[in-house]
Amino acid sequence: MNAPATPAGLLRPEILAMQGYRVPDAAGLVKLDAMENPYRLPEPLRAELGRRLAEVAINRYPAPDHPALRRAIRERFGVPAGHDVLLGNGSDELITLLTLATARPGAVQLSPWPSFVMYELSARFAGSRFVGVPLAADFSLDLPATLAAIDAHRPAIVWLSSPNNPTGNCFDPAAVERVLEAAPGLVVIDEAYQPFAIDSWLPRLPRYPNLAVLRTVSKLGLAGLRLGYLCAARPWLDELEKLRPPYNVNVLTEAAVRFALEHLDVFEDQAARLRADREALAKALGELLAGLPGARVFPSRANFLLVRLPDGPASFERLRARGVLVKDVGRMDPSLRDCLRLTVGTPEENRLLVEALRASL
Ligand SMILES: *Cc1c(COP(=O)(O)O)cnc(C)c1O
């Protein structure tokens, strides 16, 4: 008889060696670690959404390719003619699908680094190699190094998070164009933070057949619904569609997102408020950190701020002890030493953050 199977005996060694994506417990804390929109829908809209969801036939599987939802997304977000969207259970799922689809033997996934950890995790899940190209000292794209790495590694996909998580900046469009021209494979521009940056690559899709734009409704204020969409030309989507689990977007998500798109102005107002509050928070933090050795607030086009503190890990712990949860990104990369990533919250949450930081310095 065989010995009973164990995970260590059965699973791929690279999976056993990995740390999963860990989400910390935020119970009782001011939650400024995950770039959530702190605002909910106004009460009358919540009531209306409840009535809408009550009508949904939850006994039925979702419609196979969500034609109404896809049309609403194309119209509301201005997907160019001749292009369409692939829907994912969050854009995280689309990152997984794209990586899986391109995971031929020896395939490489490439991204400037530090950037969104899921690009690297997904590459490893798929058995592909991940190449991170260090960003320049000011976190801009190091174009010569990026072009050299593209030439050397011939990546299946170049991932560009712009604004970049966790640094907050957008990449120079002229540099991105050079990457698009040099890349032998797909260039996926991840616009998760587009509501806070305004600029978008969507209108330029027709000009670059190897460009795909990844979006999500999460940071806009619907993180709990789990809906991402990949905008690209039909030939890409027709192939990727084969990998999409048939019912990955559930009927409640579909109905709630369609409802939200009818009230997009509410979310756009919230994003505008967060953009203004981002500037106010950056100013308050700048004043607080002025004169501290090494400390600084990095410029941001997203709904978070990256800050460097005299002692990042100690500040993280002291903030948590004072009831404020942020993200310690200091160990992610040497360029982020002593850095924390702070989500922009409500004015009251931002005030609590600044006060907790003041008390902990
Ligand atoms: C938050 C984030 C995502 C994940 O979005 P979901 O749609 O919630 O899965 C994707 N890309 C970047 C860069 C992010 O920061």
The ligand as a MOL file (V3000), in Angstrom:
LIG
                    3D

  0  0  0     0  0            999 V3000
M  V30 BEGIN CTAB
M  V30 COUNTS 15 15 0 0 0
M  V30 BEGIN ATOM
M  V30 1 C -5.5010 46.6840 -5.9220 0
M  V30 2 C -4.8010 46.3730 -7.2020 0
M  V30 3 C -5.3070 45.4390 -8.0980 0
M  V30 4 C -6.3470 44.4270 -7.6500 0
M  V30 5 O -7.5740 44.7380 -7.9980 0
M  V30 6 P -8.7980 43.7530 -7.7700 0
M  V30 7 O -9.6420 44.0810 -8.9500 0
M  V30 8 O -9.3990 44.1330 -6.4670 0
M  V30 9 O -8.3440 42.3320 -7.8210 0
M  V30 10 C -4.7130 45.2880 -9.3330 0
M  V30 11 N -3.6100 45.9850 -9.6420 0
M  V30 12 C -3.0530 46.8580 -8.7890 0
M  V30 13 C -1.8370 47.5920 -9.1780 0
M  V30 14 C -3.6310 47.0630 -7.5320 0
M  V30 15 O -3.0480 47.8820 -6.6580 0
M  V30 END ATOM
M  V30 BEGIN BOND
M  V30 1 1 1 2
M  V30 2 1 2 3
M  V30 3 2 2 14
M  V30 4 1 3 4
M  V30 5 2 3 10
M  V30 6 1 4 5
M  V30 7 1 5 6
M  V30 8 2 6 7
M  V30 9 1 6 8
M  V30 10 1 6 9
M  V30 11 1 10 11
M  V30 12 2 11 12
M  V30 13 1 12 13
M  V30 14 1 12 14
M  V30 15 1 14 15
M  V30 END BOND
M  V30 END CTAB
M  END
